[in-house]
C-alpha cells in the first residue's frame, strides 16, 4: 500500500509496536514517498536498529518537516545514524527524539553525550528547525 504512496504527505503510526524489522519494511516503502512532510512513529519499539533502518531513507525525504521518533529507546548509536542523514532534511521544522525517562538511563536506550554531540553537529544544517525535543534522556 505505501509502496505506491507517492502522494502521501502525512503518516501517523504512533504506538503500533513497530520494531526494527517493521521499521525496515516501512523504510522500503517510505523511499517512494517523496512528498512526505509528517512522520510520527512515537512510542513504538524501534530502538537503535530500527532508527538505523529508517535513517537509510530519511535523507531522501526532502519535504520532511515534522519527524517524531520519541519514546522509542533510541540511544547514542541510533542518534548517530539519524544524525548522518538529518542534515539532508532541509525542510525539517520539528524533531522529537524524547526519551522515556522511566528506564535505567544508558547509552543503548537513551541519547547520551556522544549521540547529542553527533546530533548537534548536523542540526546546524537544519536551518528551518524551530522545535527540538530531547527531554527524558537524563542529560
N, C-alpha and C positions, 0 to 999 in steps of 0.2 A: 504494500500500500504506500509506504513512504518513498519507496524507490521511484515512484512516478510523481512525486510531490514537488516538482519544480516551482509551483506557485505557492507552496507552503511558507507562511510568514511567521506563525506563532505556534509553538509546540509546548504543551504543558504535560509532563509525565511525572509530576511530583508524587512522592510517596507510593511508588509502584513496585518496590522491592527489586529494582533493576540492579543486577550485579555486573561484574566485569564482563562476563560472557554476553549478557544482554547489551551492555554498552558497545561491545564490538559489533553486534548485529545492527544496533542503532546507528553507529558511526558509518557503516557501509551505506545505509540509506541516506543519512544526512549529507553525504558528499554530493548528492544531486539537488539538494535544497538550497540553491544559490540565493533565494530571496528571504531566507530565514532571518528574522530580526529578533525574535524572542525564543529562548530555550530555557525551560525550567525543569531541572532534574533534581530538585531539592528533596532531601530525605529519602534517598534510595540507598543502595549498598555498593556504590561504585568503587570506593577505596582507591588506592594508588594505581592499580592495574586498569581499572575502568577509566580513570582520568586520563591515563596514557593512551588508551584506545580512542577516546574522544578527541584528544589533542591532535591525533593524526589527521582529522578532518576540519577541526575548528578554524585553522588558519585559512582555509578556503571559503569560510562563511563570512565574506567581506561585508555583508549587510547586518551582521550580528550586532545588536545594540544592547541587548539585555541577556545576561548569562547568569543563571542561578544554579550553582553546584554545591550549595551549602548543605550541611548535615549529611555528608557522605563519607566521613572518616578519611578524607584526603590528607595525606601527610606531606613531608618535605619532598619525597620522590615524585608524587603526583603533582604537587605545586610546581616543581621544576619542569616537568613535562608540559604542563599548561603554559608556563612562562615562555617556553621556547616558541610558542605559536601565537600567543595573545597579542604580540606586537603587530601582527598582520591584521588584527581585527580593528581597523581604524575607526569604525563606527561605534565601537563599544562605549556605552554610557554608564551601564550598571553591571557591576561584577559582585556576586555574592559567593564567597567561599567560607562562610562561617563554620566554625567547629561546633560540636555538640556540647562541650563544656562539662559533660557528666562523666565521661570515661576517664580513666587514668591518662593524663596528657603525656604523649610520647611522639616521637617523630614519624612513627608509622601511621598514626591516626589523627595527628594534629600538625598543622604547619608550625614549624619552629624557626629559629634564626636563619638556617640555611635556605629553607623554602621562601621565607619572607625576603631575604636578600635577592634571590633569583626573581621573584615577582617584582620587587621594587625596581630592579634593573630594567625590566622590559616595560613596565606600566608607564614609564616616562614617554614611551612612544604612543601611548593611547591618549592622544590629546583631547578627545571628546569625553573621557571618563570623568563622571561627576559623582558617582556613588560607588564606594568600595567597602564591603563588609567582610572583615576578617575577625570578627568577635568570636569568643569561645575557644580560642586556641591557647590561652594561658601565657601570652607574651609577658 
